Amino acid sequence: MNYKKKLLQKIKSKKAVVGIIGLGYVGLPLALTFAEKGFKVIGFDIDENKIPILSKGKSYIKHIPNDRIKKSVISRKFEATFDFSRLTFCDCILICVPTPLNDKHEPDISFVENSAKAVAEYLRPGQLVVLESSTYPGTTEEILLPLFNEKFFPLGGDKEGAGTLFFLAFSPEREDPGNKKYNTSTIPKVVGGVTPNCLKVASTLYNQAIKHVIPVSSCKVAESAKLLENIYRSVNIALVNELKIVFDKMGIDVWEVIEAAKTKPFGFQAFYPGPGLGGHCIPIDPFYLSWKAKEFGVETKFIELAGKINTQMPYYVVQKTIEVLNDNRITINGAKILIMGISYKKNIDDLRESPALKLIEILQSKGAIVDYHDPYVPELPKTRKYNFKMKSITLNQASKHSFMQSYDLVLLATDHDSFDYKLIAKSSKLIIDSRNVFERKGIKSKKIIKA
């Protein structure tokens, strides 16, 4: 049987069933995008709590509206399940699971491995499998490919089924939560296949839902492209973070320096410092390449230095906070501090690797009494690293002024647009601004200190 021809026909006619493993910030919008393009989509997740929420047409991610899920559920184009045996009914399976780092800053690909084993258990001839999780070059061919070949050729040998019996590819996710300009369907999609047939099938699938698909020569190139994108950002952010510390010692405002430099119409792209890096990609992806490079006897000093600088930024912000409190005859031990914004970037509810969580940990370790306010995060969930059991402080309009006055210092960690910055500036005793948001909004005061 010509499995390639049959699958291509099903994809082009939109009769192919698409399975998405992992219904988080990457998998859920991807599932909805395919459903909205006319495909039947089955979403899989090991978190059973998500399934009834999605089945009711509700969203657990703030920037994904309920209506979008509800329409796909009502039209029966999308359903969610934790029953992985239903993978056998899917023609195309896309894996969108986390790839965190362990305590030693080494790749933890257990989610990918477990997903691949689940797929292998139910894999049948003629299916396409695509890994979307950010990872080190070689993951697709070193982990997924052997598992799938073993499924069809349990006795081993030189037989390989990729491109004939099944199709395997890698396509890095490029999701940017809260981005109003680009979404899943408009962000160009890089795709690499294990074989030319694999690339053809995977590219055809994505062409049905994504406006611009960029095929590359191999899975390793596609895997490396995602790492390059985030290493580029990590290194440049580390540079301005280091310059922030240097310029601060010299009495120079790094944000003013950046604004001046970016007036050059060529050869310069502005990056901005902050309290640390957040999100799933930039703080993590560079270390995947560093780890893999060691296998080839290569030391990635530049990447590792950037990572070290960025991970130290919360400590710099806390040190600046301690200095400001000392200047006002307040000790950090016992100081009441309100952190404004807890998500890793503005206007979303994504807490992954948020530097604000590290700020809480450091401040509490020094004896500070810490609260937080974030309209996007009403309660801090337990994460791999933290279990604070904290809830967002409610700021009632009538009592905001007096309430802010009850804190020794307000630390602006995430610059949500919904914050009333004029009121914060007016009502707070001291402010640490790690995002330069007050000056950007034309608000100046001696009690606002940049960090």
PyMOL commands that set and color helices and strands:
alter all, ss='L'
color gray80, all
select helices_A, chain A and resi 3-12+27-36+50-55+66-74+84-89+110-122+139-152+196-207+219-249+254-261+285-295+301-327+355-365+397-405+421-427+437-440
alter helices_A, ss='H'
color red, helices_A
select strands_A, chain A and resi 17-21+40-44+78-81+92-95+128-131+167-170+189-193+213-216+336-340+369-373+409-412+431-433+448-450
alter strands_A, ss='S'
color yellow, strands_A
deselect
rebuild
show_as cartoon
